[in-house]
Amino acid sequence: MAETTDKDKLRSIPITDTQSYPLESFLIPAHYINDLSYVMIPHGLIVDRAEKLAYEIIRDLTGPLVMLCVLKGAYQFYSDLIDKIQSLNCVYKHKSLQLDIDFIRMKSYVDDSSTGDVKVVGHEDFTRVKGKHVLIVEDIVDTGATILKLNSHISKFQPASVKVATLLLKRNPARTIEYQPDFVGFDIPDKFIVGYGLDYNEYFRDLPHICVINDAGKVKYSSSKS
């Protein structure tokens, strides 16, 4: 593959605190149109960014690679990332990356707040990763607690290496953990976002764009009404 340039070293695309797109500029599902403030990242931009991350993953990592999807939030990003890697594997035949697909589920949020209690939900035995390279695929790194918990859990099974790719890295002023993922799609402001697999009490996963939920949406889909 081509040599790395200074431009390739850009770690993420920064989204400013005031950057927004009006809902009217995009097709938004009617059942969510009154529950959102604005579009933060349009679907097309997300997919294009996933393609560049796929290129960087092929360029920088060694296979066979166990790609571990953190469910449920990362499923859409994971799917698009694998699709892009598969396509690029066919183009860069001198440097392709063999993939091993796997999933794990973590839970730490209720409504728009982290409970602080990060749990691995099911499929806790990862003895199959011993001696293999692992790429954890996350939707968002917020406080950093979830990814550190998972990294520690996977490391118990003695993989050859563990890297992390996240679509979003939130500028959370409450973050006390200094953690930097290996591959980052977008650096975003401290807003509660939904869409493209990210949820609010299991709603909004079917929203194609990444959007900021409004107060009415939080009330409408509150866990107290479940």
C-alpha positions, 0 to 999 in steps of 0.5 A: 500500500502507499506510504504514510503521509502527514495527512494520513496521520490525522487521528480523527475529524473534529466536530466543533461544539456549534457544528450542526445540520438542520433536520429539514436538509435530510430524510429523517424517519417521521417517527423521530422528527420531533425528538431531535434537535439537529443532525450532527454527522450525516450518514454519507460522511460517516460511511466515507470516514469508515472507508478511510479507517478501513484503509488505515486498519489494513495498512497498519494491522496484521492478520488474521485479525479478530474483529470484535464488535461491541453490541449493540451500538457498534453494529452498524459501524462494524458492518460498514467497516467490514464491508469496506475492508473486504472491498479494499482487500480485493484492491490491495492484493499485496496487503490484504487482511484476513478477518475473524468475526466475533461479538460481545455485549456491554451495558453501562447506560440508562437514559442519558447517563452512565451507571458507572457499572460496566457489565459484560453481557454474555459470551465472556469466554474468549479463549479463542483469541489466544495468540491472535491480533484483536481489534475491538470495534466501538461506537463511542468512547465517552468516559473510557470506562467501558473500553478499559473494562473490555480491554482488561477482560480480553487481555486475560485470554492472552491475545497477541495484541489488542487495538481499538477502533471507535467511530466517535470520541466524545470530548467529555469534561468529566472523563478522568481516564486518559485513553486514546483509541488507535483508530478514531472516526470523529472527535465530537462535543459533549452532547447525547447523540443517537442514530447509526446504531446508537440508542436512547433506551433501545430507540433511535438505532434505526436512524441513519444519521447521527443526531442530537436528541432533544428534551422532548425525545428524552422524556418520550423514551425515558426508561421510566415509561418503558 
